Amino acid sequence: MDHLFLMSGKILPTDYVSFTFFIGTMAMMAAAVFFFMEVGNTSKEWRTSVLVSGIITFIAAVHYYYMREYYANYSESPTFFRYVDWLLTVPLMCVEFYLITKKAGAKSSLLWKMILASVVMLVTGYWGEAVAPANATLWGTLSAIAYFYIVYEIWLGDVKKLATSAGSAVASANSALGWFVLVGWAIYPLGYLIGTAEGQWYASFANIGIKMDIVYNIADAINKIGFGLVIYSLSRKAA
Ligand SMILES: *C/C=C(C)/C=C/C=C(C)/C=C/C1=C(C)CCCC1(C)C
C-alpha cells in the first residue's frame, strides 16, 4: 500500500524523510536567492564570500530537487546524489575559510590542504556507505580522522592563527564557523552510524527511531544556510 502511495507521488503525513527532502529543497532555494540578491548590496571586499554562500545553497537546492524525487520514486536513500552534493559544497566551505583569512595572508597551500582533507573525508564516507558497507567501521574511522584534521586547522592550526591576526570581526566569524564545523558537522557521523549499522558493533543505532536521511537533511539545513548567514553577517560588520 505504501508503495502505491509512493508511486503516485503522495507524501504520507508521517513520511518525515519526504517531508525534510521537500522543505530542504525550498529552504536551499530561498537561501540561494537571498545570497545572490545580496551580492550587489555587499561591500566589494566580501562580495566573493557572499557569492560562494549563494553557490553552496544553489548546488544544494538542485541536489535536493533530485534527491526528493529519487526518494519518492524508489523509497531508498539517494546516496549518490548526496555525496556528489557534499563533494561540491564542502570544498566550497573550505574556500570560505580561505577567503575570510586571505587578507591576513592565507596561502593557497592551506586552501588545498583543507580541500584535500574534505575530499578524503567524503570519499571514505561514501566507500563505507555505498561500496564496502561491511567495513563501514574502518571507512568511517578514516573519514573521522580527516574530519578532525579540518577541525584542528580551524580551531588551533593555521586558519585560527590567520583569523586572529585578521582582526576581531574575522576572528569572531571564524569561531562562529568553527562551531558549525565542530558541532554542526558532527551530526553527520550520527547519520552514518544509523545508515550503516547493519552487522556492525553499533547495530543498535539502526533502531534509534530516526532515519539517516532525516539526520542528514537537518544537518544540511543548519550547516549550509547557517554557515552562509555567518558569512553574510560578517560582510555587514567588517568593512
Ligand atoms: C553541506 C554538507 C556538509 C557540511 C557535509 C558534511 C559532511 C561531513 C562532515 C561528514 C562526515 C563523515 C564522518 C566524519 C564520518 C562518517 C562518514 C561521514 C562522511 C558522514
The ligand as an SDF file (V2000), in Angstrom:
LIG
                    3D

 20 20  0  0  0  0  0  0  0  0999 V2000
   26.8250   20.6550    3.2190 C   0  0  0  0  0  0  0  0  0  0  0  0
   27.3420   19.4130    3.5990 C   0  0  0  0  0  0  0  0  0  0  0  0
   28.2110   19.2000    4.6450 C   0  0  0  0  0  0  0  0  0  0  0  0
   28.7120   20.3150    5.5200 C   0  0  0  0  0  0  0  0  0  0  0  0
   28.6200   17.8510    4.8700 C   0  0  0  0  0  0  0  0  0  0  0  0
   29.4720   17.4420    5.8130 C   0  0  0  0  0  0  0  0  0  0  0  0
   29.7360   16.0530    5.9850 C   0  0  0  0  0  0  0  0  0  0  0  0
   30.5130   15.5100    6.9720 C   0  0  0  0  0  0  0  0  0  0  0  0
   31.2160   16.3570    7.9840 C   0  0  0  0  0  0  0  0  0  0  0  0
   30.6300   14.0690    7.0050 C   0  0  0  0  0  0  0  0  0  0  0  0
   31.4000   13.3800    7.8500 C   0  0  0  0  0  0  0  0  0  0  0  0
   31.5310   11.9240    7.9890 C   0  0  0  0  0  0  0  0  0  0  0  0
   32.3270   11.4740    9.0420 C   0  0  0  0  0  0  0  0  0  0  0  0
   33.1110   12.4160    9.9140 C   0  0  0  0  0  0  0  0  0  0  0  0
   32.4650   10.0300    9.4050 C   0  0  0  0  0  0  0  0  0  0  0  0
   31.4240    9.1690    8.7510 C   0  0  0  0  0  0  0  0  0  0  0  0
   31.2450    9.4840    7.3140 C   0  0  0  0  0  0  0  0  0  0  0  0
   30.8030   10.9340    7.0650 C   0  0  0  0  0  0  0  0  0  0  0  0
   31.1610   11.2110    5.6080 C   0  0  0  0  0  0  0  0  0  0  0  0
   29.2910   11.0140    7.2610 C   0  0  0  0  0  0  0  0  0  0  0  0
  1  2  1  0
  2  3  2  0
  3  4  1  0
  3  5  1  0
  5  6  2  0
  6  7  1  0
  7  8  2  0
  8  9  1  0
  8 10  1  0
 10 11  2  0
 11 12  1  0
 12 13  2  0
 12 18  1  0
 13 14  1  0
 13 15  1  0
 15 16  1  0
 16 17  1  0
 17 18  1  0
 18 19  1  0
 18 20  1  0
M  END
$$$$
